[in-house]
Amino acid sequence: MSNVASYKLRAKKLLPELPEEDGFTFIPNKFLDDLLKEDFSVDQINEILSVFKRKVLNG
């Protein structure tokens, strides 16, 4: 499993317990700190963080 895939899996596991307010999801600082310590490209970081996007209905 690639490192990107492992971070996406980790993000998906966090989703059910993350607080949400006005459509925004609060990402834990520990996750972001760990993510930024990796040598990911901007595209890879965006791919990982896209897991936290909530689907927009009627938008």
C-alpha positions as CSV (number, residue, x, y, z in Angstrom):
1,M,0.0,0.0,0.0
2,S,1.4,3.4,-1.0
3,N,1.9,6.1,1.7
4,V,-0.8,8.2,0.0
5,A,-3.3,5.3,0.2
6,S,-2.4,4.7,3.9
7,Y,-3.1,8.4,4.7
8,K,-6.4,8.3,2.8
9,L,-7.4,5.2,4.8
10,R,-6.4,6.9,8.0
11,A,-8.5,9.9,7.1
12,K,-11.5,7.8,6.2
13,K,-11.2,6.1,9.6
14,L,-11.2,9.5,11.3
15,L,-14.3,10.8,9.5
16,P,-17.1,9.3,11.7
17,E,-15.7,10.9,14.9
18,L,-14.8,14.4,13.5
19,P,-16.9,17.4,14.5
20,E,-18.6,19.3,11.7
21,E,-19.9,22.9,11.8
22,D,-21.6,24.8,9.0
23,G,-20.4,22.2,6.5
24,F,-16.8,22.4,7.5
25,T,-15.0,19.4,9.0
26,F,-12.4,20.0,11.7
27,I,-9.2,17.9,10.8
28,P,-7.1,16.9,13.9
29,N,-3.8,18.8,14.2
30,K,-2.0,15.5,14.8
31,F,-3.1,14.3,11.4
32,L,-2.1,17.5,9.7
33,D,1.3,17.5,11.5
34,D,2.0,14.0,10.4
35,L,0.9,14.7,6.8
36,L,3.1,17.7,6.5
37,K,6.2,15.8,7.7
38,E,5.9,13.5,4.7
39,D,7.4,14.2,1.3
40,F,4.1,14.5,-0.6
41,S,3.5,16.7,-3.7
42,V,0.8,19.3,-3.6
43,D,-1.4,17.1,-5.7
44,Q,-0.9,14.1,-3.3
45,I,-1.8,16.3,-0.3
46,N,-4.9,17.6,-2.1
47,E,-5.9,14.0,-2.9
48,I,-5.5,13.0,0.8
49,L,-7.4,16.0,2.1
50,S,-10.2,15.5,-0.4
51,V,-11.3,12.6,1.8
52,F,-12.5,15.3,4.3
53,K,-14.7,17.1,1.8
54,R,-18.4,16.7,2.4
55,K,-20.6,16.0,-0.6
56,V,-22.6,19.1,-1.7
57,L,-26.2,18.4,-2.3
58,N,-28.2,20.7,-4.6
59,G,-25.1,22.8,-5.0
